[in-house]
Amino acid sequence: MLIAVPRESKTGETLVAATAKTATQLTSLGYDVVVESGAGDSADQSDDAFTDAGIRVGTAEDVWGADVVVKVNAPTEEEVGRLRQGATIVSMMAPMRSPELVERLSEAGVTALAMDAVPRISRAQSMDVLSSMANVAGYRAVVEAAHEFGRMFTGQVTAAGKINPARVFVVGAGVAGLAAIGAASAMGAVVRAFDVRPEVAEQVESMGAQFVEVDFESEVSSDGYAKEMTAEQEAATAAMYDEEARAADIVITTALIPGRPAPKLIRAETVAGMRNGSVIVDMAAANGGNVEGTETDQRVVSENGVTILGYTDLAGRLAAQTSQLYGTNVVNLFKLLTPEKDGQLTLDMDDVVQRGMTVTRDGEVMWPPPAVQVSATPKQVAPAPAAEAKPEKPKLTERGRLALVAGVAAVLFALIAASPAPLQLNLTVFALAIVIGYYVIGHVHHALHTPLMSVTNAISGIIVVGALVQLGFDNSAVTVLAALATLLASINIFGGFAVTRRMLGMFSRS
């Protein structure tokens, strides 16, 4: 079968559905691939790059007459008309919001697969273009905000005075929000974030931000998406949004509800109360925006000097990388659709991933698909049937523990007293090494232990102490063995601390 990649017809679009690398991966599945001339120019994928990779570059007629057409944006009315009957088209389609497109695809008698309708389940993550593009867009949102902000994100203390770090507030901790948090934190900003899903608090904090708490009851998400808030929750969060936005230098909003317009979270009066020079990046602008005053694909400056960015092409502003990610998602999809790697697309309606993204099949409308049960929280495991209770081992009391230690000490001192003079010194050193090693290792926090810095270090410490004592022995063989033992045990100890230092360095901010 022939897979074709056309030039995107949307004005200003920079992305392409396949790069030279991903197109080659499609050929390894048995497909022939043709790319329309100029399709990848804006994504640093020239015709020569495709030709050098062994991919054919053709005309628009070559592309739209193919068995399978893969593109980024939804096909236009004209493009649907150019598809041959029985062909398959793969692209982002937003079928939930585009009933007219679904009807037109059905009339054309084609099979349509929506890349943006991939179910949010673990097995389908490698095909999830929404996550891929949101990740890039979240990063780019911070870059755009930094450009408009015109000041440093990180704080500094200089001879000329102190510079406070920028304060960033991120609304929504999905893929885009977490990417924005990571980028802003890496640039040195103080980042605070909020999401109505309480289970993402740990993810927010792991990215270096502080999760903003709001005093209301919220349910754990069952599908990974935020739910529409109740009136009580909206009232509780409205004051928080107002306070956080007024205190922030940069606000990035990412809140979306599947199938509905974006909720208005930042009111006009809040924008009016923000400082001059503040920046808002509304990543929900394509769905109406989270901010009052957002204009789609426009840069708006309020009367008090607050810049509101409503760009919807943030991912496209990093076209080369985004195209590579999108193309990889496409390749992963075709790996699923081509189980035999024979260049024949096989659509299995019993597979939830393939069924979930099928909009039409040979002209038959398949949208909406059956609901797929997904969960962002771990499944509750049923408690195992109660087994016969095993008798508990008796625990030593404090008095019993002291009696045991005293008994062992008495035996040790008796051995020392009965030993020859040279052995008495060695046994004393051995006993002291055990005590010191126990307390030194026992008082190290468990989080700092590594396989090289645990009990083995205690043993190595004992070996070093004992070997040092033997270094002055008259016997040459004993001296050599003691020196060797000291060297090997020291390597183990210092190696353990070196590994620990490197591990702790991974979690330290420069």
NUTI-438487 format. One line per field, with one value per residue (C-alpha): residue in one letter; x, y, z; residue number from 1. Coordinates in steps of 0.1 Angstrom, whole numbers, m for minus. Example, Ala and Ser with C-alpha at 12.3 -4.5 7.8 and 13.67 -1.06 7.14 Angstrom:
type <- [A, S] $
east <- [123, 137] $
north <- [m45, m11] $
up <- [78, 71] $
seq <- [1, 2] $
This chain:
type <- [M, L, I, A, V, P, R, E, S, K, T, G, E, T, L, V, A, A, T, A, K, T, A, T, Q, L, T, S, L, G, Y, D, V, V, V, E, S, G, A, G, D, S, A, D, Q, S, D, D, A, F, T, D, A, G, I, R, V, G, T, A, E, D, V, W, G, A, D, V, V, V, K, V, N, A, P, T, E, E, E, V, G, R, L, R, Q, G, A, T, I, V, S, M, M, A, P, M, R, S, P, E, L, V, E, R, L, S, E, A, G, V, T, A, L, A, M, D, A, V, P, R, I, S, R, A, Q, S, M, D, V, L, S, S, M, A, N, V, A, G, Y, R, A, V, V, E, A, A, H, E, F, G, R, M, F, T, G, Q, V, T, A, A, G, K, I, N, P, A, R, V, F, V, V, G, A, G, V, A, G, L, A, A, I, G, A, A, S, A, M, G, A, V, V, R, A, F, D, V, R, P, E, V, A, E, Q, V, E, S, M, G, A, Q, F, V, E, V, D, F, E, S, E, V, S, S, D, G, Y, A, K, E, M, T, A, E, Q, E, A, A, T, A, A, M, Y, D, E, E, A, R, A, A, D, I, V, I, T, T, A, L, I, P, G, R, P, A, P, K, L, I, R, A, E, T, V, A, G, M, R, N, G, S, V, I, V, D, M, A, A, A, N, G, G, N, V, E, G, T, E, T, D, Q, R, V, V, S, E, N, G, V, T, I, L, G, Y, T, D, L, A, G, R, L, A, A, Q, T, S, Q, L, Y, G, T, N, V, V, N, L, F, K, L, L, T, P, E, K, D, G, Q, L, T, L, D, M, D, D, V, V, Q, R, G, M, T, V, T, R, D, G, E, V, M, W, P, P, P, A, V, Q, V, S, A, T, P, K, Q, V, A, P, A, P, A, A, E, A, K, P, E, K, P, K, L, T, E, R, G, R, L, A, L, V, A, G, V, A, A, V, L, F, A, L, I, A, A, S, P, A, P, L, Q, L, N, L, T, V, F, A, L, A, I, V, I, G, Y, Y, V, I, G, H, V, H, H, A, L, H, T, P, L, M, S, V, T, N, A, I, S, G, I, I, V, V, G, A, L, V, Q, L, G, F, D, N, S, A, V, T, V, L, A, A, L, A, T, L, L, A, S, I, N, I, F, G, G, F, A, V, T, R, R, M, L, G, M, F, S, R, S] $
east <- [0, 11, 12, 13, 22, 8, 17, m4, m30, m37, m23, 9, 12, 49, 44, 47, 32, 64, 101, 128, 135, 99, 91, 120, 105, 72, 89, 104, 68, 64, 47, 57, 59, 55, 59, 45, 72, 78, 58, 86, 103, 91, 102, 138, 128, 137, 129, 166, 164, 136, 153, 185, 166, 152, 117, 99, 90, 59, 32, m2, m18, 5, m3, m41, m45, m27, m42, m34, m30, m14, m15, m14, m45, m81, m87, m106, m137, m116, m91, m118, m131, m97, m95, m103, m132, m120, m89, m78, m70, m51, m49, m61, m98, m115, m145, m164, m165, m167, m199, m199, m164, m176, m206, m184, m159, m188, m202, m168, m168, m134, m119, m109, m86, m84, m49, m64, m89, m64, m77, m58, m46, m10, m8, m17, 7, 32, 6, m8, m2, m20, 5, 35, 23, 12, 46, 63, 36, 41, 78, 73, 47, 75, 98, 72, 64, 101, 105, 75, 86, 119, 136, 155, 137, 164, 172, 207, 227, 251, 273, 246, 218, 195, 173, 143, 134, 103, 71, 52, 17, 6, m31, m36, m10, m16, 11, 14, 12, 39, 61, 57, 65, 96, 108, 101, 118, 148, 151, 152, 117, 96, 68, 34, 7, m29, m51, m85, m72, m57, m37, m13, 1, 30, 38, 38, 62, 84, 89, 101, 69, 47, 12, m14, m40, m76, m100, m126, m134, m124, m127, m98, m100, m111, m99, m69, m89, m101, m139, m161, m161, m192, m205, m189, m155, m156, m163, m134, m109, m120, m104, m73, m69, m72, m47, m21, m24, m20, 12, 26, 48, 38, 5, 2, m33, m39, m73, m96, m127, m131, m159, m166, m154, m125, m136, m130, m107, m89, m114, m110, m108, m79, m60, m66, m51, m19, 14, 25, 47, 31, 25, m4, m1, m35, m29, m66, m71, m82, m112, m122, m95, m92, m87, m112, m96, m79, m81, m72, m38, m34, m11, m33, m20, m44, m48, m26, 2, m5, 3, m21, m9, m35, m13, m25, 6, 30, 40, 44, 70, 94, 84, 114, 111, 73, 72, 96, 74, 42, 58, 69, 34, 23, 49, 38, 2, 11, 31, m2, m21, 4, 9, 25, 48, 37, 26, m11, m32, m54, m81, m92, m124, m120, m90, m100, m72, m81, m119, m115, m98, m120, m143, m156, m149, m156, m181, m199, m200, m183, m182, m186, m169, m178, m165, m131, m127, m95, m82, m55, m55, m43, m69, m81, m68, m93, m79, m66, m86, m74, m49, m44, m28, 8, 19, 40, 75, 80, 96, 124, 115, 139, 150, 155, 176, 198, 202, 212, 238, 252, 255, 273, 296, 304, 312, 334, 353, 357, 372, 395, 406, 414, 432, 470, 482, 486, 450, 435, 443, 428, 396, 392, 396, 372, 345, 349, 348, 315, 300, 312, 302, 267, 260, 276, 256, 225, 222, 224, 190, 177, 172, 210, 218, 230, 241, 277, 269, 251, 261, 291, 306, 303, 321, 347, 353, 359, 383, 403, 406, 417, 441, 457, 465, 483, 504, 532, 533, 568, 556, 560, 531, 508, 519, 513, 478, 469, 480, 460, 429, 432, 434, 405, 382, 391, 382, 348, 342, 353, 335, 302, 305, 314, 284, 262, 276, 268, 232, 226, 240, 213, 187, 206, 199, 230] $
north <- [0, 36, 61, 97, 128, 160, 196, 212, 236, 255, 290, 294, 257, 247, 210, 180, 145, 126, 134, 116, 94, 84, 79, 54, 36, 33, 17, m8, m19, m28, 4, 26, 63, 94, 130, 160, 184, 212, 195, 196, 229, 247, 218, 216, 186, 195, 174, 165, 151, 128, 118, 110, 87, 68, 84, 94, 131, 136, 160, 167, 143, 115, 122, 125, 94, 72, 44, 61, 99, 110, 147, 169, 190, 179, 177, 206, 202, 203, 178, 153, 156, 146, 114, 83, 61, 34, 54, 59, 93, 98, 132, 152, 158, 169, 147, 156, 193, 187, 168, 183, 169, 134, 136, 147, 118, 94, 107, 103, 66, 67, 54, 82, 77, 107, 110, 132, 106, 80, 66, 78, 44, 32, 10, 39, 65, 60, 72, 101, 132, 154, 146, 150, 184, 196, 188, 210, 237, 239, 244, 270, 288, 296, 307, 331, 344, 350, 369, 392, 395, 409, 402, 374, 344, 335, 356, 370, 389, 413, 442, 465, 450, 420, 407, 387, 356, 357, 343, 319, 306, 276, 267, 230, 202, 181, 174, 210, 223, 200, 209, 246, 240, 221, 248, 277, 259, 251, 288, 297, 310, 304, 283, 277, 255, 244, 217, 205, 169, 164, 133, 155, 174, 150, 154, 192, 191, 166, 192, 218, 237, 243, 230, 255, 241, 252, 243, 222, 185, 172, 138, 118, 118, 85, 93, 116, 147, 175, 175, 206, 222, 227, 262, 257, 247, 277, 301, 286, 288, 322, 340, 318, 325, 363, 362, 341, 359, 393, 381, 365, 379, 352, 332, 302, 286, 251, 242, 223, 201, 175, 184, 218, 254, 263, 275, 312, 312, 346, 374, 409, 425, 401, 411, 447, 441, 425, 444, 463, 441, 409, 382, 357, 328, 313, 278, 272, 300, 276, 266, 301, 307, 306, 343, 371, 393, 364, 367, 336, 338, 374, 393, 416, 443, 454, 490, 484, 468, 431, 411, 383, 357, 336, 317, 284, 274, 271, 235, 246, 272, 243, 227, 203, 186, 186, 171, 144, 136, 136, 114, 89, 88, 79, 52, 36, 37, 19, m7, m15, m14, m36, m67, m87, m59, m66, m31, m40, m18, m40, m23, m44, m31, m54, m34, m5, 18, 13, 14, 45, 66, 53, 81, 65, 31, 26, 55, 41, 66, 50, 81, 83, 51, 30, 44, 31, 26, 44, 55, 78, 61, 27, 0, m10, m45, m67, m77, m112, m137, m138, m165, m183, m159, m168, m165, m134, m137, m123, m89, m79, m53, m25, m44, m76, m58, m43, m77, m92, m65, m69, m106, m103, m77, m100, m129, m107, m93, m128, m139, m109, m117, m153, m144, m139, m103, m98, m110, m88, m57, m71, m82, m48, m30, m54, m47, m10, m11, m30, m4, 26, 11, 3, 38, 56, 36, 34, 72, 78, 85, 56, 78, 83, 46, 31, m5, 6, 27, 4, m26, m32, 1, m9, m42, m24, 0, m29, m44, m11, m7, m42, m41, m9, m25, m54, m31, m30, m68, m84, m110, m97, m118, m104, m68, m74, m89, m60, m34, m51, m53, m16, m7, m28, m18, 19, 17, 3, 30, 60, 45, 44, 80, 91, 74, 89, 124, 120, 108, 138, 161, 150, 165, 197, 230, 246] $
up <- [0, m7, 22, 12, 31, 16, 22, 49, 35, 67, 66, 85, 94, 98, 107, 85, 92, 85, 86, 65, 96, 103, 66, 64, 94, 75, 46, 70, 77, 40, 28, m2, 9, m12, 1, m16, m28, m3, 25, 50, 42, 73, 95, 82, 61, 25, m5, m7, 29, 19, m14, 4, 27, m2, 0, m32, m36, m58, m68, m52, m76, m65, m29, m30, m52, m26, m5, 28, 33, 66, 75, 106, 104, 96, 58, 42, 21, m10, 3, 12, m23, m37, m17, m38, m25, m1, 8, 45, 59, 92, 108, 138, 133, 166, 156, 187, 176, 139, 130, 95, 88, 100, 77, 48, 53, 54, 21, 5, 14, 31, 64, 87, 118, 142, 158, 185, 195, 207, 241, 271, 282, 289, 258, 235, 250, 222, 196, 217, 196, 220, 247, 223, 211, 245, 259, 233, 236, 274, 270, 242, 263, 289, 261, 247, 282, 289, 256, 265, 301, 291, 324, 340, 355, 380, 411, 416, 442, 426, 437, 423, 443, 445, 417, 428, 408, 386, 400, 377, 383, 362, 360, 351, 357, 326, 301, 290, 325, 338, 308, 316, 352, 343, 319, 343, 372, 351, 343, 380, 385, 417, 403, 419, 403, 408, 394, 405, 404, 439, 427, 406, 436, 439, 401, 405, 434, 417, 389, 413, 419, 449, 447, 457, 482, 481, 509, 491, 486, 451, 436, 422, 384, 369, 334, 337, 328, 350, 357, 354, 388, 409, 419, 454, 439, 415, 444, 464, 435, 422, 451, 449, 411, 418, 446, 428, 394, 411, 428, 397, 370, 345, 344, 321, 318, 303, 317, 292, 296, 268, 244, 260, 257, 280, 314, 322, 352, 351, 352, 337, 371, 380, 349, 358, 392, 379, 377, 346, 325, 336, 310, 306, 281, 275, 261, 259, 234, 207, 228, 239, 264, 302, 304, 298, 271, 252, 215, 195, 178, 189, 213, 234, 259, 285, 297, 327, 306, 310, 279, 270, 244, 228, 203, 192, 172, 201, 192, 156, 167, 173, 140, 135, 169, 169, 134, 145, 175, 155, 129, 156, 169, 133, 130, 163, 150, 118, 137, 154, 121, 104, 126, 98, 86, 51, 40, 44, 68, 89, 110, 140, 155, 185, 196, 219, 205, 169, 175, 197, 169, 140, 128, 97, 81, 44, 46, 77, 106, 136, 159, 188, 199, 229, 262, 272, 309, 319, 352, 364, 398, 407, 409, 443, 449, 468, 502, 502, 522, 558, 563, 596, 619, 626, 661, 665, 676, 711, 710, 733, 759, 768, 799, 779, 753, 780, 796, 762, 755, 791, 786, 753, 768, 797, 774, 753, 783, 796, 763, 764, 799, 790, 758, 753, 755, 717, 711, 739, 719, 687, 704, 721, 687, 671, 698, 696, 658, 659, 683, 664, 630, 643, 655, 625, 599, 621, 623, 585, 570, 549, 519, 517, 517, 484, 478, 482, 514, 537, 557, 534, 545, 581, 574, 553, 582, 606, 580, 577, 615, 620, 590, 603, 636, 618, 596, 623, 627, 624, 599, 563, 550, 576, 567, 530, 536, 560, 534, 507, 530, 539, 502, 490, 519, 515, 478, 488, 513, 492, 462, 482, 492, 457, 442, 469, 462, 425, 433, 456, 429, 405, 429, 437, 419, 406] $
seq <- [1, 2, 3, 4, 5, 6, 7, 8, 9, 10, 11, 12, 13, 14, 15, 16, 17, 18, 19, 20, 21, 22, 23, 24, 25, 26, 27, 28, 29, 30, 31, 32, 33, 34, 35, 36, 37, 38, 39, 40, 41, 42, 43, 44, 45, 46, 47, 48, 49, 50, 51, 52, 53, 54, 55, 56, 57, 58, 59, 60, 61, 62, 63, 64, 65, 66, 67, 68, 69, 70, 71, 72, 73, 74, 75, 76, 77, 78, 79, 80, 81, 82, 83, 84, 85, 86, 87, 88, 89, 90, 91, 92, 93, 94, 95, 96, 97, 98, 99, 100, 101, 102, 103, 104, 105, 106, 107, 108, 109, 110, 111, 112, 113, 114, 115, 116, 117, 118, 119, 120, 121, 122, 123, 124, 125, 126, 127, 128, 129, 130, 131, 132, 133, 134, 135, 136, 137, 138, 139, 140, 141, 142, 143, 144, 145, 146, 147, 148, 149, 150, 151, 152, 153, 154, 155, 156, 157, 158, 159, 160, 161, 162, 163, 164, 165, 166, 167, 168, 169, 170, 171, 172, 173, 174, 175, 176, 177, 178, 179, 180, 181, 182, 183, 184, 185, 186, 187, 188, 189, 190, 191, 192, 193, 194, 195, 196, 197, 198, 199, 200, 201, 202, 203, 204, 205, 206, 207, 208, 209, 210, 211, 212, 213, 214, 215, 216, 217, 218, 219, 220, 221, 222, 223, 224, 225, 226, 227, 228, 229, 230, 231, 232, 233, 234, 235, 236, 237, 238, 239, 240, 241, 242, 243, 244, 245, 246, 247, 248, 249, 250, 251, 252, 253, 254, 255, 256, 257, 258, 259, 260, 261, 262, 263, 264, 265, 266, 267, 268, 269, 270, 271, 272, 273, 274, 275, 276, 277, 278, 279, 280, 281, 282, 283, 284, 285, 286, 287, 288, 289, 290, 291, 292, 293, 294, 295, 296, 297, 298, 299, 300, 301, 302, 303, 304, 305, 306, 307, 308, 309, 310, 311, 312, 313, 314, 315, 316, 317, 318, 319, 320, 321, 322, 323, 324, 325, 326, 327, 328, 329, 330, 331, 332, 333, 334, 335, 336, 337, 338, 339, 340, 341, 342, 343, 344, 345, 346, 347, 348, 349, 350, 351, 352, 353, 354, 355, 356, 357, 358, 359, 360, 361, 362, 363, 364, 365, 366, 367, 368, 369, 370, 371, 372, 373, 374, 375, 376, 377, 378, 379, 380, 381, 382, 383, 384, 385, 386, 387, 388, 389, 390, 391, 392, 393, 394, 395, 396, 397, 398, 399, 400, 401, 402, 403, 404, 405, 406, 407, 408, 409, 410, 411, 412, 413, 414, 415, 416, 417, 418, 419, 420, 421, 422, 423, 424, 425, 426, 427, 428, 429, 430, 431, 432, 433, 434, 435, 436, 437, 438, 439, 440, 441, 442, 443, 444, 445, 446, 447, 448, 449, 450, 451, 452, 453, 454, 455, 456, 457, 458, 459, 460, 461, 462, 463, 464, 465, 466, 467, 468, 469, 470, 471, 472, 473, 474, 475, 476, 477, 478, 479, 480, 481, 482, 483, 484, 485, 486, 487, 488, 489, 490, 491, 492, 493, 494, 495, 496, 497, 498, 499, 500, 501, 502, 503, 504, 505, 506, 507, 508, 509, 510] $
